Amino acid sequence: MDKTIAQLNINHYRRLLEKETDEQRRRMLLRLLAEEEAKIADNAPKDRKRR
């Protein structure tokens, strides 16, 4: 998935979490947030050396 879309989704879920009080919906948002963060982490360069 495109990193930009994943980042937009992360931002959106975080904004929703700020206001959501229903515990079941919060759990769903946290799961979706974790999935999007995992997508970005999976696409991150591994063992990248800096010069």
ZALUMLUM-234492 format. One line per field, with one value per residue: residue in one letter; chain; z negated, x, y of N, C-alpha, C in turn. Coordinates in steps of 0.1 Angstrom, whole numbers, padded with zeros to 4 digits. Layout:
BEGIN
r	(A, ...)
c	(A, ...)
n.zz	(Z, ...)
n.xx	(X, ...)
n.yy	(Y, ...)
ca.zz	(Z, ...)
ca.xx	(X, ...)
ca.yy	(Y, ...)
c.zz	(Z, ...)
c.xx	(X, ...)
c.yy	(Y, ...)
end
This chain:
BEGIN
r	(M, D, K, T, I, A, Q, L, N, I, N, H, Y, R, R, L, L, E, K, E, T, D, E, Q, R, R, R, M, L, L, R, L, L, A, E, E, E, A, K, I, A, D, N, A, P, K, D, R, K, R, R)
c	(A, A, A, A, A, A, A, A, A, A, A, A, A, A, A, A, A, A, A, A, A, A, A, A, A, A, A, A, A, A, A, A, A, A, A, A, A, A, A, A, A, A, A, A, A, A, A, A, A, A, A)
n.zz	(0000, 0006, -0010, -0017, -0018, -0039, -0060, -0060, -0068, -0094, -0107, -0106, -0121, -0146, -0152, -0154, -0176, -0196, -0203, -0207, -0228, -0233, -0242, -0227, -0201, -0203, -0207, -0181, -0165, -0175, -0167, -0139, -0136, -0145, -0124, -0102, -0110, -0110, -0083, -0074, -0088, -0077, -0052, -0056, -0051, -0058, -0080, -0073, -0064, -0075, -0062)
n.xx	(0009, 0004, 0026, 0018, -0010, -0013, -0002, -0020, -0043, -0035, -0032, -0059, -0072, -0060, -0070, -0098, -0097, -0091, -0115, -0134, -0154, -0167, -0159, -0157, -0156, -0132, -0114, -0116, -0106, -0080, -0070, -0071, -0054, -0030, -0027, -0022, 0001, 0018, 0020, 0035, 0058, 0066, 0073, 0095, 0130, 0153, 0179, 0195, 0223, 0239, 0258)
n.yy	(-0012, 0023, 0045, 0071, 0070, 0053, 0068, 0090, 0076, 0069, 0093, 0101, 0081, 0086, 0112, 0105, 0089, 0107, 0118, 0098, 0079, 0055, 0023, -0001, 0009, 0024, 0003, -0009, 0012, 0014, -0010, -0008, 0014, 0003, -0016, 0000, 0013, -0008, -0015, 0007, 0002, -0023, -0016, 0000, 0008, -0018, -0023, -0001, 0018, 0047, 0074)
ca.zz	(0000, 0006, -0023, -0019, -0022, -0052, -0069, -0061, -0077, -0108, -0112, -0107, -0133, -0158, -0154, -0159, -0190, -0206, -0207, -0208, -0242, -0233, -0244, -0216, -0189, -0205, -0204, -0167, -0160, -0179, -0158, -0126, -0137, -0145, -0111, -0093, -0114, -0106, -0069, -0072, -0093, -0068, -0040, -0060, -0048, -0069, -0082, -0064, -0069, -0073, -0060)
ca.xx	(0000, 0011, 0029, 0011, -0023, -0012, 0000, -0033, -0052, -0030, -0036, -0073, -0076, -0056, -0080, -0110, -0094, -0091, -0129, -0142, -0155, -0172, -0147, -0156, -0151, -0118, -0106, -0115, -0097, -0066, -0066, -0069, -0042, -0019, -0025, -0016, 0015, 0026, 0022, 0046, 0070, 0069, 0079, 0107, 0142, 0158, 0194, 0200, 0235, 0241, 0272)
ca.yy	(0000, 0035, 0050, 0083, 0067, 0047, 0079, 0097, 0068, 0069, 0106, 0101, 0073, 0093, 0122, 0099, 0084, 0118, 0121, 0086, 0075, 0041, 0014, -0010, 0017, 0027, -0009, -0010, 0022, 0011, -0021, -0002, 0022, -0006, -0022, 0010, 0015, -0020, -0013, 0016, -0004, -0033, -0010, 0008, 0001, -0026, -0023, 0010, 0024, 0061, 0078)
c.zz	(0000, -0008, -0027, -0024, -0036, -0063, -0071, -0070, -0091, -0114, -0115, -0119, -0146, -0162, -0160, -0173, -0200, -0211, -0211, -0223, -0243, -0232, -0232, -0203, -0191, -0202, -0189, -0161, -0163, -0170, -0144, -0125, -0137, -0132, -0101, -0097, -0110, -0091, -0066, -0076, -0084, -0056, -0043, -0056, -0060, -0069, -0073, -0071, -0065, -0071, -0065)
c.xx	(0009, 0013, 0021, -0003, -0023, -0011, -0013, -0042, -0048, -0034, -0051, -0078, -0072, -0066, -0093, -0109, -0095, -0105, -0138, -0142, -0160, -0160, -0146, -0151, -0136, -0109, -0104, -0106, -0083, -0061, -0063, -0056, -0030, -0016, -0018, -0002, 0024, 0029, 0034, 0059, 0075, 0077, 0092, 0120, 0148, 0174, 0201, 0212, 0235, 0255, 0275)
c.yy	(0012, 0041, 0063, 0080, 0061, 0058, 0088, 0089, 0069, 0083, 0107, 0093, 0079, 0104, 0116, 0094, 0095, 0121, 0109, 0081, 0060, 0032, 0004, -0003, 0020, 0015, -0011, 0000, 0019, -0001, -0016, 0007, 0014, -0013, -0012, 0013, 0004, -0020, -0004, 0009, -0015, -0028, -0001, 0000, -0006, -0024, -0012, 0016, 0039, 0064, 0091)
end
